[in-house]
Amino acid sequence: MYLTVQTLLNDPEIVKAVIDRVQALRLDTIFWKKHLDFEETKSRVFKTYLGTVTGVTAGSVIDRNSNKPLRERKSLGSGYGEVAYLGDRYQMDNDRLDMLQELVTKYNNARPADQQRALNDIINYIVDDYRQVLLAPHKRMDLVDGALRSDGKATVKVDDNPQGIAMLDMELPVHRITPTTGDKSNFIKYLMEQVVELRTKFGMFVSMEMSRKTFIKSIVGSKDFGDFYKQSFAQKEVQLSSGLMSSEMATTIFQGLGFPPIVINEDLVELADGTMKQVFKDNRISLFTTAKQGKMRWHTPYEITDPVPGKNYTRSEGGMYISNVRTEEGRFMEYGCEWIPEYTAPNKIVILDLDTMLA
């Protein structure tokens, strides 16, 4: 097979091999996949349910001769969601194209027995280009999902979306609690009382999530945490020191007090300007009743159904496409997809907003 840069980047088998290599390398973790799963929607605007029945109501005890009481299924609140349009265009610079051309020439001049190794070198070289394109929309959804999980609302602003405009504005009907400054000195006791009380309404919580900064300030730094709680390690009773406390130790103690496991969220995403943005907001503690919170709804982009002449398309998960095109301005790689997180039961998410307490 004789290769050129054009035939190389338009060969679906080679492009698929590159995408498979990107995924196999696992250079980047897609954070939102820990909480959501892909699910297709046939319409850009779809009906979404704001609550699900996660428990079973206890049956009635009746007299053997009486009629059975009539039960009604709990109604689910409903609303509408709409997928967000995601897309970027990347120009392959001339230096990288020159190097790619050298590798292509090396492949063409290689003996048949050595061509597979030469092709592998080509794939390894262009992996990073495809990595950028393939993971960019996932990283945007990481930011959106993190904002929703920690604050119940997400907005894409111009300052962190320089090539676009502020189009995404979401707010979930989460249960929000705002501790006051008076709760600061006995915050652990306050949190314990809240968790116990909230269980009767929302059920058992499987995790209590927060950022590292929030963990240090509000949990480890709380006066009653360091003063009143002890834990036995290696059969020795020790006084806990806030300066030596880890999230694992705190989880052990909290589970003994009836708290759910602590999850420290330290996920970061790189923005277009090279800065790193924290996914989970500071001064927030989120309580979840399930490990998975919902779906990442996706819709097939229009361009897939009506392709642009001259472009080569490769499909990826979630209806995403990656395209390559050569114009007078240069060679470009693009992606497009239509995604939005859909939380199955946001009304069962509890978020403690600590801004007032820690002000």
N, C-alpha and C positions, 0 to 999 in steps of 0.2 A: 504493500500500500504506500503510495506517494502522498506525503502530507504537505500542506501549506498552513499558514496561520489561519486562513479562512476556513479550510476544510476541517482543521483541528477543532476550532471553537464551534463549528456547526455540526460536528459529528455527535449524535445523541448518545452513542455508546461511550465515547470518551468523556463527554460532559457528565454522564451518569457516574462514571468511574471516579471523576474528580469529586462530585458531591458525596459519593459513598466514602471517599477518603477523608473529606472534611468531617463527616459524622463519626467515622471510626477514630479519628484523632482525639475527639472530645476535648478540644482546646478551650471551649467555652461551655459553661453550664447554662442551660435555658431554665431560669428560675421558675417561670410561671407553670411549667409542666409538673412541678411538684404539687400543684393545687388544682389544675384544670386539665381537661382532656378535649381534644379536637372533636367537634361535631358540626356537620354541615347544615346550613340553612338554605332552602331553595329560593328564598326571597331576601333581599337586602334588609327589609324591615320585617321583623318577626315578633310573634307573641312570646312573652316570657313570663314565667311564674315567679312570684316573689316569696313563695313559701312552700314547703313540702312537709308532709306528715312524717316525722322521724321516729315517733314513738307510737305505741299502741295503747289506746285508752282501756283502763281496767273494766272488765265485764261487770254487769249488775248482778247483785244477789237478789233473787226474787222468791216469792212464795210459790210452792209447787202448783197451786191452783190459780195463780194470777196471770194476767197477760204480760207478755214481754214488753218492756219499754221500747219506744221507737227511738232509734239513734239516727243522727244525720252525719254524713261525712263532712269533715271540716272543709270549708271552702278555701281555695287558694287565691291570694291576691294576685292580680295579673297586670301586666303593662306591655309596653312595646320596646324592643331594642333595635338598633340599627348598626350594621357593620361599619367600621372605619376603613377608609381607603389608605393604604400604605404603599409607598413606592419611592425609589431613589434611582439616580443615574450616575454611574461611575465611569470616568474616562481612563482608559489604560494608557499610561504615559509611554513616550517613545523609548525610553531606556529599557523598560520592562519588555516592550514589544521587540526591541532589538535582541535582547537576551533570549526571548522566546523563539525568535527566528533562528538564532544560532543552535538552539536545542532541536528545532525542527530539521535544520540542515544536517545536524549530527545523526538524527534518526534516519533520514533519507540515505545518508552515506554509509550507514552501518550494515554489516552483514546480517542476513535474516536471523541468525542465531543470537545476535546482539540487539535486535530491534526492540524486543520486549523491555530490556533494561533501559534503552534510550527513551522509550515511551513512558516508562515509570519515572524517569527524570523529569520529563515534561509535565506529567501529572503532579509531581511533588512541587514543581515550580509555580504552577498556576493555582494550587490549592488555596493560597492566601487570598487571591483575588475573589475566588468563589466563596471563601469563608466570609469575607466582608459582606458580600451580597446576600448570601444564604442566611446569615444570622442577624442582619440589621433589623428586620421587622420583629424578630423574637425579642431583641433587646428593647425595642420600643414597648412591646407588650409586657416585658418584665417591669418597666417603669410604671405602666398603667396598672398592672396587677398589684404591684407593691403599694402604690398610692391608695388603691381601693381597700386593700387588706389592712392598712395601717390608719387610714383616715376616712374611709367610706366614700371618698370622692376623688376624681382624677380629672385633670385638665392638661392638655398639651398647649404650652405657651410658645410664643415666638422665640423667646430667649433660649429654649432648649430644642427648638425645631426650626432652625434658621432658614431652611429651604421651603418652609410651608407657612401656614397661618394657624391661628388658634381655632381649631374646628371641633376638637373632642372635649366634651364637658359632661361628665357623668357623676351621679350621686346615688348611693345605695341607701335604702331605708334600714340602716343598721341601728342597733340600740346603743346610744351614746351616754356615757356617764362622765361628769366633770367634777372631780374632787376639788375641794377648796383648800386654801392655805392652812386652815385649821386641821386638815387631815394629814399634813406633811410629817409631823412628829411621830404619829402612830400609823404610818401608811400601811405597814404589813398587816396590822390588826384590821384596818379599814378594808384592805383588799380581801382578806380572809372572810370578813363578814359579807362583802359584796358577792363573792363567789358562791358562798353557801346560800345566800338569798336568791341569786340568779338561777341556781340549779332548779329550783321549783318551777321556774317559768320556761327555761330554755333546755333543761336536761344537763347531762354530764358534759363537761368540757374536756377535750382531748389535748389541747395545747394552749399555752399562754405566751404569745409572741411579742417581742420588743426588740429595739435596736440595742447595740452594745452600750451606747451612751446612756440610754434610758435605764438599762439594767444597773449600771454603776451608780447613777444619780438617785434613782427612786427605790431600788431594791437593796443593793449592797450598801448604799449610803444612808438608808433609813435608820433612824435612831433605835427603834424598837427591834429591828432585825439583829443588830449587833449586840444589843443589851440584854435581850430576854430569851433568845433561842440558842439552844445547844444541840450538838449532834455527836453521837458516839462513833468514833473512828478507831479502828484497831482495838476495840474494847476499852478505849480510854475516853473519858468525858473531857471535851475541850471547849473553851470559850471561843466562839466564832469571831474572827477578826475580819472586818469589812475589807481591809487591804489585801487579804489573802484569799478572798472568796472567789470561787469559780462558778460558772453557770451549772456545772454538773453537781457541785456540792449544794448549791442553792436548790436545784431540782430535787435532790435527795431529801433535803429538809422540808421543802414545800409539799412534797407528796405525802410525807408523814403528817403534815398539818391539813391534808385534804385538798391541796392545790393541784391543778393539772401540771404536766411537765413544762418547764421553761424552754422556749425556743429563742435563741439569740440570732436575729437576722442581720447578717453583715454583708449582704449582697450589694455589689456595686456594678454600675453600667457606665461605660465610656460614652461621652457625648461627642457631637461633631467637632467641637473646639478642642478636644483632647482632655478635658477635665472629667473627673469621675463623679457620678451622682449616686447617692445612697438610695436604694430602692425603698426601704422601710423608713417611714418618717420618725424623727425623734419625738420624745414626750408622748408616746402612744403605747398602750398595752392592749393587745387584741386577744379576745377569747374566742376559740372556735370549737364547735361541737362535732365537726367531722374533719378528717384529714384532707379530703377533696371538697372544694367549695362549689364546683360547677363545671361549666364547659367553656372552651374557646370556640365560639361560633364562627364559621367561615362560609364565604360565598364565592362562587367561581367568578373571577374578574371578567368584565365584558370583553377585554382585549383577547382573551383566550378563545372566545366564541367568534370573534371577528378579527383575526390576526392582521398585523401590519405587514404588507409585502416587504420582503427583504430581511425580515427579522427571523431568527431561529429561536424557538421556544423549548424550554425544558421544564417539566412540571415537577413540583416538590409537594411535601405534605401540606395540608390545609389549603389546597387550591392555589398555592403560590406558584408563580412562574418566574423563571430566569431567562432573559433574552440577551442576545448578542447581535450587534449591528455595526457595520462599517459605513461611515458617511464621509463627506469631504472634510469634516471637522476632526475626524479621528475615529477610533474604535471605542465603542461604549458597551458596558454591561449594565443591565437594568433588572429590576425585580418589581413585581406588583402582587398585591394580595389584599383581601378584604376580610378583616378579623375584628372581633370584639369579645371581651370577656362577658360571660353570662353567669351570674351567681345564682345558684339554685335556691338558697334560703338565706338571703342577706339579712332578713329580720331576726335571724338566730345568731348573728355575729354581734359581739359586745365589744365596744371600743371605749377604753378609758382615756380621756383627753386630759393630760397632766399640765397643760400650758398654764392654767390659772394657779395650780398648786405649786408649781416650780418657778413661778414668776418672781 
